[in-house]
Amino acid sequence: MNLGIFAVMLGKSTFTLILTFFIFFNVKAFHRHENPTQNEVEINEERILFLIDSVLSLKNPPKWVVEDLQRLIKLKYETPEGISNPTSTKKELPSPNQDLFACWNTSKINPFPDSIIKSDTGTVLVFTNQAFCMPFAGEITSPYGYRDKHFHKGIDIDLNKGNPVKASFDGVVRIAKKYGAFGNVVVIRHRDGLETVYAHLSRIKVKTGDKISSGTLVGLGGNSGRSSGSHLHFEIRYKGVPLNPSHFISFNNNTLRDKEFLLKKTTKGFMVYPVHANFHKVKKGESLSVISQKYGLTILQLKSLNGMPIKAKSILVPGQLIRVS
């Protein structure tokens, strides 16, 4: 029955008294156990929502009722779910994907099993309400992709020892320690399976579990680990799979290329492009050379935009879509 109709039938005073005690006994029922299990909390979620609605129906609800309900809400919605690392349970992971919680690991750079992307076809990453900060505004000395027969999973940004390195997006620090060839490295978990990696630091300024904002100082530039000179090795990963940072970031003006990006799964990982990217449909007999001249691009730029091997010959098929911006 609608609470308003019930109130009219009983009279305001009687209704208020009955509802107040109803709320009191229901709220207290949740506190019979000091440490309820996750299942106990989840089973009562509908009752929690009903109690909130009931309290809002009172013109001047008693303070003790409101305080008890607030404690109940805090108990329910601040209870960590499926986070395996005890040191991080007090932190809110900034990702709504339940399958990613089990991959909260503070010892491995890539804790994700191959199976986590097995059924993926693609996704959309939205940055509409997300601030962005360049980790360091320096010259790109080594791009993403194959380098001397080895695959370079990120980009290298030139800097001097001691230069500030900042977080690109809001997130939670998953790793902050010395780690093999990465040297002093920080890994930050962002929303929806996205992570960023900051390697070869001389000093680390954050710790595992820290909840940080875009632009937060995470460390100082350096030459630690397997490095041939001071620089920042920067990576963007989705569920552990490296993505080309230049597909997200315009290094000419150090800003995001768009607010929404499409991730399309390929045989080698994920192809990334802005939602508003432009494409050319390949016609019979067209080559990269012909297409590059048509759009005022170099063949190298076309290959980079489309994730093609830089040195290998690329064969185009009529009807194939080639990204041109």
C-alpha positions in Angstrom: 0.0 0.0 0.0 1.2 3.5 -0.8 2.6 5.1 2.4 0.8 8.4 1.8 -2.7 6.7 1.6 -1.8 4.6 4.7 -1.0 7.9 6.6 -4.3 9.4 5.7 -6.2 6.4 6.9 -4.4 6.3 10.2 -3.9 9.9 10.8 -0.5 11.6 10.8 0.4 11.2 14.5 -0.5 7.5 14.6 1.2 6.8 11.3 4.4 8.7 12.3 4.6 6.7 15.6 4.1 3.3 13.9 6.5 4.1 11.1 9.2 5.3 13.5 9.1 2.1 15.5 8.9 0.0 12.4 12.1 1.7 11.1 13.7 1.3 14.6 13.1 -2.5 14.9 14.1 -3.1 11.2 17.3 -1.1 11.5 18.2 -2.9 14.8 17.7 -6.2 13.1 20.7 -5.6 10.9 22.9 -5.0 13.9 22.3 -8.4 15.6 25.7 -9.5 14.3 28.6 -7.1 14.6 30.2 -8.6 11.5 27.6 -9.9 9.1 28.6 -11.9 6.1 28.5 -10.4 2.6 25.5 -12.7 1.8 23.6 -11.4 4.9 24.2 -7.8 3.8 23.2 -8.5 0.2 19.9 -10.3 1.2 18.7 -7.2 3.0 19.4 -4.7 0.3 15.8 -4.3 -0.7 14.8 -3.7 2.9 17.5 -1.1 3.2 16.1 0.8 0.3 12.6 0.5 1.7 13.8 1.9 5.1 15.4 4.8 3.3 12.1 5.5 1.6 10.3 5.2 4.9 12.6 7.7 6.6 12.1 10.2 3.8 8.3 9.9 4.4 8.7 11.3 7.9 8.7 15.1 8.1 11.0 15.2 11.1 12.6 11.7 11.6 14.2 11.2 15.1 18.0 11.7 15.0 18.8 8.3 16.4 16.8 6.6 13.6 18.7 8.6 10.9 22.1 7.8 12.6 21.4 4.1 12.8 20.3 4.0 9.2 23.5 5.8 8.2 25.6 3.2 10.0 23.6 0.5 8.2 24.2 2.1 4.8 27.9 2.5 5.5 28.1 -1.2 6.6 26.4 -2.3 3.3 28.1 -0.1 0.8 31.6 0.1 2.2 32.0 -3.6 2.6 34.7 -4.7 0.1 33.6 -7.4 -2.3 36.0 -10.0 -3.6 39.2 -8.0 -3.0 42.0 -10.5 -2.2 44.6 -8.1 -0.9 43.9 -7.3 2.8 45.9 -4.1 2.7 43.6 -2.7 0.0 40.2 -3.6 1.5 39.7 -0.2 3.0 40.1 1.4 -0.4 37.4 1.8 -3.0 38.5 0.2 -6.3 37.4 2.5 -9.1 36.0 -0.2 -11.3 32.5 -1.5 -11.4 33.5 -4.8 -13.1 33.2 -7.6 -10.6 35.5 -9.9 -12.6 38.4 -7.5 -12.2 38.3 -7.5 -8.4 39.8 -11.0 -8.2 42.8 -9.6 -10.2 43.8 -7.1 -7.5 47.4 -8.3 -7.1 50.3 -6.3 -5.6 53.1 -8.5 -6.8 52.6 -9.0 -10.6 52.6 -6.2 -13.2 50.0 -8.3 -15.2 47.8 -10.3 -12.9 45.1 -11.0 -15.5 44.6 -14.5 -16.9 44.2 -14.9 -20.6 40.7 -16.2 -20.0 39.5 -12.7 -18.9 39.5 -11.4 -22.5 38.5 -14.7 -24.2 34.9 -13.7 -24.7 35.6 -10.0 -25.4 34.8 -8.5 -28.8 35.2 -4.9 -27.8 34.2 -2.2 -25.5 33.8 1.6 -25.1 36.0 3.6 -22.7 34.4 6.9 -21.7 36.4 9.8 -20.3 33.7 12.5 -20.3 33.9 13.1 -16.6 37.5 12.1 -16.2 40.4 14.5 -16.0 43.6 13.7 -17.9 47.2 14.7 -17.1 50.3 14.0 -19.2 52.7 11.9 -17.0 55.5 14.2 -18.2 55.5 16.6 -21.2 58.7 15.5 -22.9 59.9 14.3 -26.3 58.9 10.7 -27.3 62.2 8.9 -27.8 60.8 5.5 -28.5 57.3 4.7 -29.8 55.0 1.8 -29.1 55.6 -1.3 -31.3 58.4 -3.5 -32.6 61.9 -2.3 -31.8 64.9 -4.4 -32.9 62.7 -7.5 -33.1 61.4 -6.9 -29.6 57.9 -5.6 -28.9 58.0 -2.3 -27.0 54.7 -2.3 -24.9 54.7 1.4 -24.2 56.4 4.6 -25.1 59.6 6.2 -23.7 59.4 9.9 -22.7 62.7 11.8 -22.3 63.2 13.5 -18.9 66.0 14.2 -16.5 66.5 12.5 -13.1 64.3 14.1 -10.6 61.6 15.4 -13.0 58.1 15.0 -11.6 56.0 12.1 -13.0 52.2 12.4 -12.5 49.2 10.1 -12.7 47.3 10.3 -16.0 43.9 9.5 -14.5 42.1 9.0 -11.2 42.7 5.6 -9.7 44.1 3.4 -7.0 47.8 2.4 -6.8 48.1 -1.3 -7.3 52.0 -1.6 -7.4 54.6 0.8 -6.1 58.0 -1.0 -5.8 61.2 -2.1 -7.6 60.3 -4.7 -10.2 62.9 -6.3 -12.5 63.6 -4.6 -15.8 61.0 -1.9 -14.9 63.1 -0.7 -12.0 61.1 1.5 -9.6 57.6 1.2 -11.1 54.1 2.4 -10.2 51.0 0.7 -11.6 47.7 2.5 -11.2 44.2 0.8 -11.6 41.6 3.0 -13.3 38.0 2.3 -14.3 36.8 -0.6 -16.4 40.0 -2.6 -16.5 42.3 0.2 -17.6 45.7 0.6 -16.0 48.8 2.8 -16.5 52.4 1.9 -15.8 55.2 4.4 -14.9 58.7 2.8 -15.0 62.4 3.5 -14.4 61.6 6.0 -11.6 64.4 7.2 -9.4 62.0 7.6 -6.5 58.4 6.4 -5.8 56.1 8.9 -4.1 53.0 6.8 -3.6 52.2 3.4 -1.9 50.0 0.5 -2.7 46.3 1.2 -1.9 46.6 5.0 -2.3 43.5 6.5 -3.9 44.8 9.3 -6.2 43.6 11.9 -8.6 44.8 12.8 -12.1 47.9 14.9 -11.8 49.1 13.4 -8.5 52.8 13.1 -8.2 53.6 9.3 -8.3 57.4 9.5 -8.6 60.5 11.2 -9.9 62.1 10.5 -13.2 65.2 8.3 -13.3 67.2 5.5 -14.9 66.4 2.4 -12.7 66.0 -1.1 -14.0 67.0 -2.0 -17.5 67.4 1.5 -18.9 70.1 3.2 -21.1 69.4 6.7 -19.9 67.0 8.8 -17.9 63.5 8.4 -19.3 59.9 7.4 -18.4 58.6 4.2 -19.8 54.8 4.7 -19.9 52.2 2.1 -20.7 48.4 2.0 -21.0 46.9 -1.5 -20.5 43.4 -2.9 -20.8 42.9 -6.1 -18.7 46.7 -6.6 -18.9 46.9 -6.2 -22.7 49.1 -3.2 -23.8 47.5 -0.5 -25.9 49.2 2.1 -28.0 49.3 5.3 -25.9 49.4 7.4 -29.1 45.9 6.2 -30.0 44.7 7.8 -26.8 47.0 10.8 -26.5 47.9 13.6 -28.9 51.5 14.2 -28.0 51.5 17.4 -30.1 49.4 19.2 -27.5 49.4 16.6 -24.6 45.7 16.1 -24.5 43.3 13.1 -25.0 42.3 12.7 -28.7 38.7 12.2 -27.7 36.4 11.6 -24.7 35.2 8.2 -26.0 37.3 5.4 -27.4 36.3 2.1 -29.1 38.4 -1.0 -28.2 38.0 -3.7 -30.9 39.5 -7.1 -30.2 42.0 -8.4 -32.8 44.1 -11.5 -33.0 46.9 -9.7 -31.4 45.1 -7.7 -28.7 42.9 -4.6 -29.0 42.7 -1.9 -31.6 41.9 1.5 -30.2 40.4 4.5 -32.0 38.3 7.5 -31.0 34.6 7.2 -31.5 34.8 10.2 -33.9 37.6 8.7 -36.0 37.3 8.8 -39.8 37.8 5.8 -42.0 38.5 5.1 -45.7 37.0 2.1 -47.4 39.7 0.4 -49.6 38.9 0.1 -53.3 40.3 -2.5 -55.7 43.9 -1.7 -56.6 44.5 0.9 -53.8 47.6 0.7 -51.7 48.7 2.5 -48.5 50.7 4.9 -50.7 47.6 5.9 -52.7 45.5 6.3 -49.5 48.3 8.3 -47.7 48.5 10.8 -50.6 44.7 11.2 -50.7 44.6 12.2 -47.1 47.9 14.0 -46.7 49.4 11.4 -44.4 52.6 9.4 -44.5 52.6 5.6 -44.8 54.1 5.5 -41.4 51.2 7.5 -39.9 48.7 5.3 -41.6 50.3 2.2 -40.2 50.5 3.7 -36.7 46.8 4.7 -36.8 45.8 1.2 -37.9 48.2 -0.9 -35.7 50.0 -2.3 -38.7 53.6 -3.6 -38.4 55.8 -0.7 -39.3 58.5 -2.6 -41.3 56.4 -5.4 -42.8 54.4 -5.1 -46.0 50.7 -4.6 -45.4 48.3 -6.2 -47.9 45.0 -4.4 -48.3 41.7 -6.0 -49.2 38.8 -4.3 -51.1 36.2 -3.3 -48.6 38.7 -3.1 -45.7 38.3 0.0 -43.5 41.5 2.0 -43.0 41.5 4.7 -40.3 42.7 8.1 -41.6 42.2 10.3 -38.6 
